[in-house]
Amino acid sequence: MKTTVFLVLASLTTAQLNGFDWDAIDAAGPPIVETVPAGVVEATTADYIPATAAASVASVVKESPLTTDSANIATATPTPSGSARRRGLHHRLSGEQNIRRDACDPQPLGSGPTADPDTAQGFLDFPAFHSAANGASTPDGYELSFQNLNGSVEANGKIMGWSTLGSYDVPTCAGNCNSVDGCRAFNIYFERDPSVDPGPGCTNPASTTVIKCILWGNAVSSSLATNTGQWRGSDFQVVIAGSNGYTKYGFPLPAGYVAPADLGTAAIQAPLDCSGYDTYLGVRIFTDVPFDPDLCAAACTAQSEYNRAHPPINADGSAGYVQTCQFFDTYMLLKNGKPQFQECALYSMSWSASYATNTGQWRGSDQYTIDQSYSFTNNTDPGTSRYPCGSSGQR
């Protein structure tokens, strides 16, 4: 199935002094929440092609650029790109899977052991599940994000695929992630499902244990492992045990940039440069795609190309100062702990990690925070202030 890029262009302020760009966040809209159907599932992956996504971003940026006038006031109009959002993986844990079933119809059986006693609590307490989760080795290239929880990851978008495994096989699940472009993490777990469809005459049937491998396009964490199951009918309870999450170390370095600075849970909050001008060019937001710094790099390059081709005109008719994008900070924006989308803040000069002072904000009763924040500097030109300011420097 094909993943399309959904790009939102931000409205900007005259200086980056107020934290998040709420106009851009509002324009992006609520993210799609995706989880995996219950029971045995057919293996599926998202078709994400990084080069195609980056080219799409560049095209949209040039069609709807961030522009500045001689007073250094930037404007933009929120504009979606391409076709509609990807919907092929849009499911919630419901056990329905859009298949017509009658009460007591047999369901596909999983390959995991059946808990004894065969109850929801017996499943949660079953030693074999805890032993498998606690005894699993972390695959090369990954870090253990959480271990042996009773919930699976449910997040806002960026699910890259799923499959049913024949055993609690962490290396195979890691291999699945490694084979899918855009996969940054995976979640493996045991799931208690009914052996027949619950209904009149079989309200609480014997269970079957399904082992799931779920691929994600952004980092996973224990705070996202909130899918603890559901009731099927009045008496059968779907539950989860032995849930482990693993996240890849790093990501491919965008061409033309030096290795990123890991800013953790903070974002750059740039002041004016030493000559009194704003270096902040604006923010790009990407929804329903995996976390991919290449998209920011593509937006940065395309914005520079547009600005060079369309220099501002001074009052006397001469070409004005051209700001180019030489630095960006990209991160996942979280709302009340849940991922929303990837943001890319673009700048005309680089800023050190000491300027990563935006650690989040409250907006009414909602808390917005930052995760997976990385800053990237152009490897040939880190950018400078608009006018020379002596030897003190700012970077």
N, C-alpha and C positions, 0 to 999 in steps of 0.2 A: 504494500500500500504506500501511496506517495505522501510524503510530508511536505507541506507548503509553508513558506515563511510568511508570517503575519507581522508587518512592520508598522509601528506607530511613530509618527514624528511629533516631537515635543514643541510646546510653546515655551519660550525662554524668557528669563528676566535679564536685566542689564548687568547683573553680577551674581555669582553663585554664593549668595549670602544667606539663603533661607532653606538650606537642606534640600529636600526632595522637590522635584518639579511635579506638583500636584496636577497641573493641567495635562501633562503627558500620562500620568498614572490613570487619571480619570478617562482619558481618551482610549487607553488600552482596554478598559473594561474588565469584567471579572474573568479569571482564567477558567479553563475547562478542567474539571476534576475527573481523574481517571483512576479506576481500580480494575482488577481482573475478575472475570466471571467465576463463580464458584464451580467446583467439581472438576472433572477431567476436561482440559481445554486443548484445542488444536493449536500447535505451535504457530506463532505469528510474530513478525517483526515489522518495524516501521522502515520505510525506504527513505532514508535521509542521505542526500548526496552533498557533502560540504561544499564542493566547488560550485555546484548549481545554486545552492542557497546563498553563497557569497556573491555570485553574479547577480542573483535576483535583488539582493540588498543594494549592490552598487547601482543597478538600474533604477530602483525606486528612489535612492538618494538623489540621483541626478534629475529625476523627474520632479521630486519634491524636496529641494535642498533647504538646509538651514541657511538663511541669508542675513547679512548684517548691513546696516547703513553707516554713514560716516560718523554717526553718534554712537556707534558700537552697540546698538540695540538690535537684538536678534528676534526674528519672528519665524513662525512655521505653522502649517496647518496639519492637524492630525489626518493621516491618510493611510488606509490599509493597502497592502500590496497584493497583487496576484489574485488567485481565486480564493474560495472560502477556506475556513480553517479545516485542518485535518479532522475527520470524524470517524475514521475506520477503527480506531482503538478506543473510542469513547464508550466505556462501560463502567458500571458500578457493580460491586459484589452483590448480586441479587439471586443467583442460582437459576435465573430465567433464560438467559442467553438467547432470547428471541426464538426458542424452540417450543412448539406445542407439545405438551406432555399431559398424560392422564395420571390420576392418582395410582400409585403402586407400580407404575412403569419402571422396569429396571434401568439403572443408570450405569454409565461406564465406571468400572472399578479402578481405584488407585493401586499403587504398588507398595505402599507403606504398610507396616504392621498395624493390626487392629488393637486398640487399647483395651486393657482389662482392668476394671470393668468397662463395658462399652457405653460410657456416659460422657457427657461433656466434661465433667470434672475429672473423670478417669483419664480422658484424653490429655487434659492439661497437666495432670500429675504423672503421666506415663514416663517411666525412667528412660526408655529407649530414645525418646525424642530429645530429651535434655542431654543425654550422652552423645548423640550424634552432633548436636549443635555445639556443645562445649568442646568436643573432641576434634572439630574440623580445623584444618590448617588454613591460614590466610594465603590465598594465591599470590604468586609473584606479581608485582605491579599494583597491588591493592593494599589498602589498610582496612582493618576491621572497624566498622562504624558502630555496630551493636551486635549483641550476642544473646541467644536463647530467650527471646521475648515471646510473649503470647499475642502478638499483633503483627500484621504485615504493613508494608508501606502503602499509604494512600496520599497522593500529592496532587498538585494542580498542574496537570499536563505533563508532557515530556516523557511519557511511558514509551519505551522503545521495543517492547515485545514481551512475550511470555511463552512458557512451555511447561509440560508435565514431565517429570523425571522418573526414571525407573528406580532410583535410590537417592539418598541424600548426598548428592555428588557435587560438592562445591567446585572442583576443578572443571567439570563439564559446564556448570552454570557460568563460570568465569570465561570459559572458551566461547560460550554463546555471546557474552557481552563483547569479547574481543573481536568477534566476527561481524559486529554490527556498528557501522559508522554512527557516531554520536552517542554511543552507550558509555556512560561514565560510572555506573554503579549497578549492583544487582542485589536482589533480596531472595533468599531461599528459605522455605518453611514447610511444615506439615500442616495439612488442612483436613479437618473432620467434615465429611460430607455424607449425605444419605445414600444407601445402596439402591433404594428405590425412591421414586418421587413421593414425598409425604402427602397424605390426603386421607379421606375416609377409608377406614379399614387398615391403614398403615401409617398412623400419625407419628409414630416414633420408631422407624425401621432401624435395622442394624446399620452401622456406619461403614464407610470405606475411607481409607487414609490416602489422600492425594498429596504428592510432593511437587511443589511449584517452584519455578525459577522465573523471576520477573526482572526485566531489564529496564533501567531508568537512565534518562538523559541528563540528570543532575545528581549531585551528591545525595546520599541517603543518611538519615540520622535516627536515633531512637525517638526523637520528638515527632517523627513522621509515621512511626509504626503504630498507628492508631486504629487500624482496621482489625477489630477483635472478633469479627464474625457477625452472625445474625441468627434469628429464628427462621426455620423453614416450617411453615404451618404453625400449629399451636404447641407441638411437643418436641420437635427435633431442633437441636442447636448446633449450628456450624461454629466451630472454634478453631483457633490457630495455635500452634506450639512450635518450639524450636526454631524461631525466626532469627536468622542471621542476616546482617547487611554489610556489604563491602563496597568501598569507593576507590576508584583508580587514583593513583598518585599523578598529579599534573595532567597535562593535555598537550597536544602538538603545538609548538611555538609558531605563531603567525609569521609568515615571511616578512622580512624587513624590520623586525623588532628584536630588541635584546630580551634576555630572560626576564620574566615579570617579577615585580615585587609582590609578595604575598601580604595583602593588607588585612586578611582575616575577616573580621566582622565590622570593619569600618571602611568608609569611602572617602575619597579626596574631597575636601571642601576648600577650594582654591580662593585666595584673596585676589585683589587686583595685582597686576605686575608692579615692579618697582617704579615704572613710569606712570602708573595710575590707570592702566587699561585692563580690561577684562580679557582673560585668556580662555574662558569657558565658551565653547561654541554651541553647546546644546547636548541634548540627550536623545538617544535612540532606544526604543524598547522593542524587544522581540518576544513574542508569545507563541506557545505551542510548538516550540522547537527545543532541541537539546541545548544545554549550555555550551556555547561555542565562541571563543574569543575571535575566531576568524571572521565572524559576522561583523564584529566591531571594527576589525582592521579593514574590512572591505568598505564599511561606512566611512571610516576615517579617510581612506585614500580617495574615495569618490567625492567626498566633501571638498578635499583639497583641490582635486581636478576641476570641480565646478567653480570654486572660488577663484582659481587662477584664470579660468576662461571668462569669468564675469567679475572683473575687479570693480570695486565701488568707484563712483565718479565724484570728484571734489567739486566745489562750487565754481571753480575756475575752469572746469571741463577736463582737468587732468585726472589720470588714474590714481585712485587712492591706495591706501595700505591694504594688502591682501593677507588675510589670516589663513594659514593652512593648518591642518590637523597633524600634530606631531606626537600626540600622547593621548592615551585613553585609559579610563578606569572602568572595568566591567565587573558586575556582581549580580547575585540573585537578590531580588527584593522579597522580603518576607512580610506577610501581614498576619499578625497574631501567631507567629511561628510557622506559618504555612507558605511555601514558595508561591510567588505570583508570576514573575517573569524575569528575564535577563535585561538589565539596563546597561547602556554604554554611554558614559559621559565623555565627551570629546573636548580636547584642549589644544591650543596653539603652542604651548610649551609644557615641558615636563615639570612635575612637582614631586618632591620626595615623600617618603612614607610619613614624615612628620606632619604633613598636611592632611593625613587621613583621620580627620576629627569628627566626621559625620557617623555616629554610631546608632542612629535611629531617631525616630520622632513619634510622638503621639498625635493622632488626628481624631479628635473626639474620644471615643472609647476604644479605638483601634490602635494597636502599636505596630509601627513599621520598623523593621530592622534589616540588617544586611548580612549576607553570607557569601562565601566564596569570592571575596573581593580581590582582584588582581589589577595592577597597573602596568601598562606597556609603554615603552619609549621607543621612538623611531631610532634605528641603529645608525643612521647617517646624519640625522639632524634632530637634536632634542628640542629645538625651538628656543627662542629668546624673547625677552621683553620687547615691546614695540620700539622703545628708544633705549639707548645705552644708559646704564645707571651706575657706573663706576664698577668697582671690583668686588663689592659685597656679594652680589649674586643672590639668587633665591632658590636654586635647585639643590 
